[in-house]
Amino acid sequence: MNFMYIIKVKGKAKIPDYIQIRDENFVLVAYFRADRPMKNVEKFGLEGKEEALEALIRDLPFGKLQKLEL
């Protein structure tokens, strides 16, 4: 995978906030709750970067697609 994109989606009412990770063709490769750690990060080449990913998610504005650079 060359690069990926990340976006934080604001939940409504009882639906929690979610994170989407998409590949360079915008195909959804991961979708998980923003308040829970991502599982199987090695599947996406992000092993060892969990803390950086958590910090990025915490500071990520809602609805702004950006390149995932860790």
N, C-alpha and C positions, 0 to 999 in steps of 0.2 A: 504494500500500500504506500503510495507516494506521500499523501498528506490527508488529514481529516479536518472536518469542521465540527464545532460544538455550538449548541444553542440551549439556553435555559428557557423553559416554557412555564409560564405562570399558571398554577392551578386555580380552580374556582370552587367555592363552597367546600365540599368534602373531598375534592380531587386535589392531591398534593402537587407541588412543583415537580417538574420532570426535567431531565437532561437528555438531549439527543446528540449522538455522535454519528456523523455521516462521512462517507468516504469522498474522494475527489469527484465522483459522479453524483453526489448527493444521495446515494443509497444509504438508508438507515442501517447502521451496523451495531448500534447499542442504544438502549432506551431504558433509563432507570430513574428512580426517585432521587431528587436532589439532596434529601436528608439522609440517604442511606449510601454506604460505600458501594462502589461499583465492584461487581464480582467478575472473575475471569479476565482481569486486565491484560494478562499475558496473551490472550487471544487477539488483542488489538495492538500488541507491541508496546504496551505501557507499563510493563512490570518494572518495579523499582521507582515508579513515578507517582505512586498513589498519593503521597503527601502534596506534591505539586498540583496534582489533579484536584484534590479536595480544596486547596487554597484557590485555585482558578474558579472552581464552581461556586465557592462562597462569594467571590468578588465579581462574578459574571453578571452583567445586567440582563434583565429579562428581555427576550425577543430579539436579541442582537446576535446574528450569526457571525462567528469569527473563526479564523483558522486556528486549529488546535496546535499550539506550539509549546512543548514542555521541555 
